[in-house]
């Protein structure tokens, strides 16, 4: 109870009922009890009751009223930790985490040992990645509740996230010592409960599992601290108390290899890992490390995989992995021949995708890690050796299967293969030539395959893909629509067809196609947004951008940005759940994933589109008078034109006022009807395309999308090229230089966009030398000599333009 506003016993009992109703989500009853207190003339301004009433109203969706009551309660009792705590809960519900943290800290000034406030504060600190603050708060909780397991684990986890692995391991060690007797007692009770068949057996089993996860978590900490020897001995010592046997084998194998115990690791990997799952390629790579095999040990590596081929003849990985490193052409031909025959007999549609990495490695220029131009290869008829072997082998299959119904030209094997083998060879060759950009040959084999089997859906899909790559999007849509019509219940084909329609700028038709699988009664675009279908929104944004519908394109990009914000917010519930359920290793992985969430390709694509649109709107902003374009303004006098513009401006202002009033009314009605938990204002706000395409500061909006890319997508060249474009328009010389230097490190200096930007930068510096200060000029003179020279072709092309 607040010392500044104490309640009499009767009202105090009512206040406790309010708290109980809030905890049990009985909000209407809570409001009744609050009304009984506040109707008393002596307590109409009781701060804590007002605050609790506001918190209850917030849970009923009446946000504006909630804020009014909570702020009023806080003004009446600034020394109440309840009022500050409630205000923090209100801010947290709106995802204003920084403000909520301030409120919690104020609450702790008046009640520094309040467990609930400290817990809530720690949740916000880990959400905001205030790791030092999280560590301090967890220490306070640990000091107040030293007997609780969560106190120890939370305190240890704080040091783990701060990468103080030694301290984290020490805390867990100490916890294990203090709880060892309790664990032995729990095991004894578990055995008794299991024997007696009582319900306590399940609870004890759960405790055994939680203890197992805690042990594996400590092994994880020791491993990340590079204490491989200590981690291995700890794992072996507690192996009997760990129920995840696969995790034991994986940890032990990695730790043995890191510890130099190669002989034991070799046996364990072969027996416990590859023997359990011979398709996991990571196990083979780990075995190579244990055997000390590198790229220079080709023969030894090959012998290893041949042994596994004999041991696991039905597995795919032992046959596939050697194809990546075998350099002898005759041997490669022999091995891939075996692999192809096995796959073609099975009718494996994904065969080309499986082999595609070989194409990528062969076409990569080892000097600069870029890909060799495919057209150059075709024109010179000089395919890399492995790709040439694959092509010759497949063409020989075609002839032999046509003439002998066999992969071989021997008459003795005539008729040994199924008719479908020829079909899958055609299918592979269509993809092969499509990858090499020889679209004429690719279509030839796709059409031959369709003549052979006109009902195979995959053939229509690959034919559509070829037309798409050949920039014949209308033909691609026709093929994809044919594929979709053959199986209307296949969601993959439906999605593929929608994607091709979007590539053809047919957004309405794409939405109608997706509507077959979305919720009835709701527009497909809204339902896809609710489901966070980001591929559709990305393709829609590109389609609208091509049509120069800038507002619609930006709307889709912002929706994708909100999806990532929502995913980040969703982790909040896991901070308590994972600690309670002891899924600590998965929890750490979740936190690390959330830290780099915006490095995902979906966000990168959306940010790139948004930045390009904002750059276009900065260069050519949309004015307020587009309607004048439809009128013959050339025949108007200056006074008539001025009157027309004033009229349009007044009409626009009137429409904006009416729209604002309508929006406020709709929002109020929505809040009154809402009886469930709140959602963020960010997600409630509707996006107006007209406002989006007329931003006050397009470059400032572009930087909002650029910042996450610079932090998390530094390895992408486009990040730095886009950064230069923004800083060039903002006239930020040093930031332009920084972007160019990063781009130069990542690509060949002949890159056309980079060449253009280098020229623009040189011209800008030359034109503004007089305005730049002396120290800046010295830095530029030094750094610009390190940049590559602009080629003569760039100068000529720009001059001609």
N, C-alpha and C positions, 0 to 999 in steps of 0.2 A: 504494500500500500504506500502511496506517495505521502511523504511526511508533510508536504505543504497543503494537501487537500485530503485529509483522512475522511473515511466514510463511517457512519454509525453501523452497528452490527447488522441491522436489517438490510440496508443498502449494500453493505459489503458482501453479504450472502448473495444478493442479486448480481453483483458484479462478478462474483466467482461463477455464477451460472452463465453469464455472458461468455466468459472464457471457455467454459465447458461446451457450450453450444457452438462456439467457433471451431473448437477442436473436432467436434463430431459433425461439422458441416450442417448444423441445424440453424441456419441463418435467420429465418423468420422468427423463431423463438428468441434468438439472441436480441433481435430488434425490439421485441416486446419487453424484455427485461430492461433493456437500455432506456426505453420510453418510461418505464416505471420509476427509474432513478431520476431521469431528467425532468419529469413532470413535477417533482418535488421542488418547490420554490427555493429551497436551501441549496439544491445541487444542480440547478439548471446549467451551470457552467463548469461542471466537474470535468476536468481535462481528460482523465483516463477513460471515463465512460464515453465522452465525445469521440475520443480516438478509436475506441473499440467499435463504436457504432459506425464510424467511417470505414474501418477495416471490413466490417460485415457488409456494408453497402457495396464496397468494392468487389466482394465475392459475388454479389448479385448483379454485377455489371453496371452499376450506377456510379461511374467513375467520378464525374464532376462533383456530385454530392459528397462522395467519399473524401475527396481532397478538401472540400470545405470544412467538413466535420473534423478531420484529422488536424488540419492547420489551426482550426479554432481551439481544439483541445490542447495543442502544443503551446499556443500563445497563453493559455490559461494556466499551464503547469510546465514551465521550461525545465524544472528539476526532476521530472518524472522519467525514469528509464523506459516505462511502458509507452509513453507518448512518442519518445524518440524511436523506440523499437518498431512501433506500429508505422510511423512515418517511413522508416527504412523498408519495411515490408511492402508498403505501397509503392515506393520507388522501385523496389526489386520487381514487382509485378509488371511494371512498365519497362523493365530491362534497363533502367537507369542505374547501373551498378555502382558507378563512382559516387553518385549522390547517396545511394543506400549505404555505402561504406561509411560515409561521413556521419550519417544518422546513427549507425551502430556504434561508432566511436564516441559520439556524444552520449549515447545511452550508457556506455561503459564508464563514463565519467561519474555517473550517479550510482552505478551498480557494477563495479569492476569484476566481480566474480560470478556474474550471471552466466550459467552454462549455456542456456539457449541462445543468448545474444552472441556469445563467443562462437558457437557452432555456426550460426547464420553468417557471422563475419568471415569465418574460415572458408565457407562455401563460396562467398563472393570473391575472396582473395584468390582462390585457386581458379575460379572462373576467369578472372582478369589477369591471371598469371603474375600476381604480386607475390612471388615466392618467398621473399624475405619476410613480408608481413604474415604470410601463411605459416611460416616456421614459428614466428613469435606467438601467434595465436594458438597454434597446436601445442606449443610449450605450456601456455597458460592452462589449456584444457588438460594436458598431461599432469600438471601440478595439482589441479583440482580433483582429478579422477585418476589417480595412479593405478588403481586396481582394474580399470576397464581395458580390455584388449584394444578397442578402437583408439584409445588415447596413445598407446605405444605405437601402433601401426601408423596412425596419422602423423605422429611426430617423426617417425623414421622416414616416411614417404616424403615429408617436406625436405629432409636432407638429401634424399635420393634425387628429387627433382632439381635441387641446387647442385647436383653432381658431387656432393660430399659423400662419396660412397662409403668411406671408412666409418664415418659417424653413423650413417644409416645402418650399416651392418652391426656396429657395436650396440645400438639401441635394440635391434632385434635379438641379438645374442643375450642381452640382459633380460629381455622379456622371456626368452625361451627358458632361461635359468629359473626365473621366478615362477613360471607356469608349468614347469616340468612335472612337479608332483601332482598338479591338477590334471594334467594330461594322462598320467598313469592311472589316476583315479577314474577319469572319464573312460579310458579303455576298459578298465575292470567293470565299470557299470554297463558299458556297451555289451560286453560278453554276457553278463548276467541278464540284461534285458533281452538279448537275442535268444538266450536259452529258455527264458521264461515266456517268450512270445509277447511281451508287453509292448505298448506303443512307444516306449522310450527308446527302443532299438533304432528307430528311424532317426530320432534326434541325435543319438550318439554317432550314428553313421554320418550325419551331416557335419558334426563337429570334427570327425576324423578327416573328412574331405577338406574342411576349412583349414585344418592344421597342415594337411598335405600341400595345399596351395600356398600357405605361408612359408613353408620350407622351400618350395620352388622359387618363390619370390626372393628369398634371401640368396639363393644360388644365382638368380638373375643379377642381383646387386653386385655380388662378388665378381661375376663374370664381366660386367660393365666396368668394374674397377680394375680390370686386368689382373686380378688375383686368382689366376687360373688354378694354381696348385691348391690354394685354400678352398676354392669353390669345389674342386673335384673331391677333396677329402671330406668336405662337409656333406656333399651329395652322397658319397659312398657310406658315410657314417649314418645318415638318416634315410637311406634307401627303403628300408622296411616300412617307414611311416608315410611314404609317398604312394598314392594310388594311381597316378598318371604314369604308366610304364613307358609309353612312347616318349613323353617329355624327359624321363630319366635317360633313355637311350640317346636321344638327340643332344641333351646337355652333356652327357658323359663323352660322347664321340667328339663334340667340338672342343671340350676342355682337354681331352687327351691329346688331340692334335695340337692345340695351343701349348700344351705342356711338354710336347716332344715325346709322348708315349705312343709312338706310331704303331708299334706291334700290337698293343692291346686295342688301339683305335681301329686298326685294320680289321681285326676279327669281329669287333662289336658292330662296325658299320655293315660288314658283309652279312652277319647273322641276324642282327636285330633290326637294322634299318632297310637295307636292300632286300633282305629275305622277307621282310614284312610288306614292303611296297616297292617292287622293282621298276615302277614307272616314274618315281620321283627323281628328277635329274639332279637336284641339289645333293642327294645322297652320293651320287657318282662323283660330283665335283669335290665333295668332302673326302671321299676315298682317294681321289687323285692327290689331294693335299697330304693325306696321311702317308701315301707312298712316295711323296716328293716328286711327283710327275708334273712337268711344266710343258710349255709349247715346244721345247727342244727335245722332248722324249716321245716323239711320235710313235715309234715302233712299240715301246713299252705300253703306251696308252692304248694302242690298237690291240695288242695282245690281251690286255685286261678286258676290253669290251668283247672280244671274241670269246673269252671264257664265259662271260655273262650271257652271251647269245646262246651258247650250248646249254648253259644252266637254266635259262629262262627263255625258251624258244617262242613262247606265245606273247612275250612282252615286246613293247615297241621301242622304249628308250635305249636299250643296248644296241639296237640296229641303227637308230637315228643319230645319236650323239657323235659317233665317229665320223659321220659325213661332214661335220663342221671343221675337222682339223686334218683329215687325210689330204696330203698334197700329191701323192703319186697318182697320175691320171688313170693308168690302167687299173690300179687297185680301187680308185674312186668309182670308176665305171662298173667294175664288178660288184662292189658293195651296193651302189644305188640301184643297180639292176635288180638285185635280190629284194631290196626294200620296195621298189616300185611294183614288182610282180605281186608281192605279198599284199600291198595296199590296193592294187587294181582288182585283184581277185575278190577282195572284201567289198569292193564298191565304196571306197572311202571318198566322199565328196570334198573333204577338207585337206586333200593331199597337197594341193598347191600351197595352201596357207601354211602347212607343216614344213614345206621345203623352202618357203619364201625367204627365210633368214639366210640361206645359202646365196640366193640372188643378191640380197642386200650386201653381204660381205664381199662378194665378187665385184659388185659395181661401185663399191666405196673406194674412193681415192685415198690410199693410206697416208699420203703426205699431208693432206689438210682435212681429212675425215669428212669430205663432201662426196656426194654421189656423182659419178660420171654421167654426162648427158646421154640419155638412151638413144636419141635420134642420131647422135654422132656414131654410136656403135652400129646402128642399123645401116647407116649410109656407107660406112667403111667395111661392113660385113665382118667386123672383128669382135666377135663375142668373147667374153672371158672364158677360159678353158672349161671350168666346171659347168657353166651354163650351156656351152656348146655341146658338151658330152650329154647333158640332159636332153637337149633338143634333138640331137642325132638319135639318141636311144628311143625317144618317144616316136619319132618319125619312122624308125625301123619297126616299132611295135605296130604302127598303122598298117604298113605293107604286109607284115607277117600275119597279122590277125585277119586281114582281108583275104590273103591268098591261102593261108593254112589253118586259120582259126587257132593260132598258137603264137606265143611271143617269139619263138624261134623259127628259122626258115627250114628246119629239118622236116622232111616228109614223115619221119617216124613219129613226130609229136603232133601230127596233123589232127585237128579237132579236139585238142586237149583242154582248150579254154572255153569259158562260157561266152555267150554272145555279148553280155553286158560289158566285158572287158574293153572291147573296141569303143563302146560308148564313153566310158570313163577316160580313155586315152584322148578322144576328141575333146572332152570337157577340160582336161588338163591343158591341152595345146591351145585352146581358146584363151585360157587364163595366162598361159606362158607368153603368147604373142601380145596380149593386151598389156602385160607388165612391161614388155619391151617397146610399147607404143607403136607396134606394127598392127594397126587396127584392121587393115584389109585382110591379113592372114587370120587374125583373131575371129573376125566375123565369118570368114570362110569355114573354119572348123566348128563354130557355133551353129551355123546353118546346116552343115553336114550332120552334126549330132542331132539336131531337131528333126531332120528327115529320117534319121535312124529311129529315134524315140520321141515323137512329138508331144508326149504327155509328161515328160520329166520337167518338173517345175524349176529345178536348179539351172537348166539350160536357158530358160527365159530370163532368169535373174542375171546370169553371166553375160547374156547378150545385151541386156539393158545397161550393165556396167560398162561394156565396151563402147556402146553408143554415148554414154555419159562422158567417158574419158576422151572420146573423139569430138566432144562438144556438140553432139547431136541430141540435145536434151528431149526434143519432141519424140524422136524415135525411141529413146530410152524410156520415156513415160509409157508409150504404147506397149513395149515389151514387159515392163513391170506391171502394168495393169492386166496384161494377159496372164502373167504368173499369179497375180492375186486372185483373178477370177477362177483359177483352177482349184483353189482351196481358200474359200472365203472365211473359214474358221481359224486360219493361221494368223496370229497377231504379228509375227515377225514380218510376213509378206505384206500385211496391211501397213505396218510402220515403214517398210522399205518403199512401198508405193507412195505413201504420204511424203516421204523424204524427197523422192524424185519429183513429185508435183511441186514441192517447195523450190527445188532447184530450177524448175521451169517458171517460177514466180506465180504459181497458181495456188495462192494461200487458201482461198475459200474452198476449192476442191480438195485440198489436203485436209482441211478441218472436217469436211464431210466424210472423207475416207476414215479418219480417226474416230469419228463419231460412232462408228459401228461397234467400237469397243469401250466407249466412255459412258458415263452415267446418263441415263435418259432424263430429259427435261432440263438439262444444263448445257449451255453452249460448250462445244468441244474444247475451245481455247481456254475457257475458265476451268474446266475439269482437268485439263492437262497441266495447267498452272498449279492447281491444288495438289496434283500428284507429283509435282516437281519434275515434270518430263522435260528435261533441259535440252535434249537433242532437238526436240521439236521447236522449242523457243529460239534456239540458236539458228536453226535453218530458217525460221520465220523472220528473224531479225535480218539475216542476210538477204532474204527475198525482198523485204521492205526497203532495205538499203539500196538494192539494185533498182527498185522502182522510185527511189528518192522520196519515200514516205518516212521522213526522218523521225517524226514523233513516234510512229508505230515501232520502228526499229529500236529506238531508245527504250520504249516501254518494255520490250522483251528482254533487253539487256539488264535493265533495272530489276525486273522480276527474277532473273537468274541471280543477280547480286543479293536479292532478298532471300533466295533459297539458301545461299551459303550462310547468310546471317542467321537464318532459322536453324540450320544444321549446327552452327556454333552454339546457339542458345540451347539446343536440345541436350547438350552434354551436361547441363546443370543437374538434371535428375540423377545422373550416374555418379555424382560425387559422393552421395550418401549410399546409394544402392551397392556400388562396387565395394565400398568399405564394409558394408554389412554382410554381403555375400562372399567376401574374400576373393573376388576375382581380380587380384591385384596386378598380375602381369598384363591381363587384357586392359585394365584401367590405364596403366602407364602407356600402353600402345595407343589407346584412345586419345589421351592427352597429347601425345606426340603427333598423332594424325591431325588433330584439330589445329595444332600450331602451324601446320603447312597446308591447311585445307584449300586455300586459294591458289595453290600451285596446280590444282587439277585442270585438265585441258578444257573442261566446260567453262570454267571461270575465265581462263585465258582467252578463249574464243569470244566470249561475251564482252570482255574488257576491250579487246582489240577492235571489235565492231563499234563499241560505244566511243572509243577514242577517235576513230576515223570519222564518225559522224559528227562529233563535237568539233573536230578540226575543220570539217566542211562548213559547219554552221558558223564557225569563227571567220572563215575566209569569205563566205557568202551568206551573211545572216538573213533570215527571213524577216522582212519588214512587216509592219502592221497594215500595209495597204495592198496586199496581193489582189484584193477584189478589184482594184483599179485596172488590172491587166485585162479584165474581160470587157472593159468599156473603152470606147474610142476617146481617150483623153487628149489625143492630139488636136481634136476639134474644140476642146474647152479652153476658155480664157483662164487667166490666172485666178481671178476672183471666183469663177465657177468651180475650179479645181479645189480651191481652198475651202469653199462651202461643202463640197462633197466629202473632203477629208474630215472636216469637223463633224459632219453628220455621221460618218462611219465611226469616228472615235467615240462619239456619244452613245451610239448604238452598241458598240463593243463594251463600253463601261457599264451600260444598263444590263446587258446580257451577263456580264461577269458578276454583277451584284446579285442578280436573280439566281444564278447558278450557285453562288456562295450561300445564299439563304436556303436554297433547296438542299444543298449538301449538309448544312447544319441541322435542318429539320430531320433529314433522313438519319443522320448520326444520332440525334436525340431519341428518335423512335427505336432505332436499333438497340441503343443502350437500355431503354425501358423494357424491351421485349426479351432481353438477354438474361438468362438465369444460370448460366454456366460460368466457368472461369474466364478471365480476361485474356485478350490477345494484345500483342504490341501495337502501338499506334502506327508504327512503321508498316505493319501488315494491313491495318485497317484503311490506311489512306489510299484512295483510288488515284491512279495515274492518269493525268490529263495529257493527251498527246499534243494538243495545241500549245500547252505550257512547256512541255518537254522540248519541243523543237524551237522554242524561243527562250533559251536560257539567258539569264543576265550576264553570266560569265562562262562561256563554253570551255575555256581553257582550265578554269578552276574545277569544273565538273570532270573534265578529262583527267586531271591529276588525281582525282579521287579513285579512278579506275587504274591509273598508272602505278600508284604507290604500292599496292599489293604485288604487282608484277615485278617491280624493282626489288622487292624484298624476297619473293619466293620463286620467281621465274627468271633469274639472272642468266640461266644457261640458254635462254631463247634469244636469238638474234633480233626478232621482231620487237622485243621489249625495249631494246636500246635505240632501234630505229624510230620507234614511236616516241620515245622520250626526247630524241633530238627534235622531232617535228614540233612538239609542244614547246620546248625551251627556245627553239628558233623563233617562234611567234611571240614568246615572252621576252625575247632579247636577253636571255641569260647565257652569257658567253661561256663561263666556266662549266656550267651544267651541260652545255652543248659539247664542249671539249670532252668532258667525262663520258658522255654517251658515245661519242665517236671512238674514243680509246677502247671502251668495252666492246664495241661492235667490231673493231679491227681485229681484236684478239680472237674473235669467234668465226671469222669467215675470210675468204679470199678477198683481197683488196679490189678485185675486178667486179665485185657485186654491184649491179647497176644502181640500186638505191643508195648504197654506201658511197659510190662515186659521186652521185648527185649531191649528197649531203656534204661530202668533203669540199666540193666546189662552192656550195652555198656558204659554208662556214668560212672558207678562205676569203670570199668576196665580202662577207659581213665584217670580218676583222679588218680587212683593208679599207673598207669604207668608213669605219668608225675609229680609226687609229687616233684621231685627234681627241675624241671624247673619252678614251680609255686612259686610266691612270698609269703611271710609269711602272709600278710594281706588277700590275696585271699584264702589261705589254711584255715585260721580261719573262714572265711565266709562259705566255703564249708563244714568244719567239723560241723558247727552249722546247716546248712540247710539240709545236707544229712541225718541227723538223723530224719528229718521230712518226708522224702520220704518213701514210703512203701518198704518193703523188697522184694527182688527178690525170687520167689518161686523156690523150688528144681526142679520142672518139667522144668522150663526154662533153668536151668543150664544143666540138663541131655540132653535135646533136642539139645542144642547148641553143647554139647560135641560130641553127636552122629553124628551131621552134620559135 
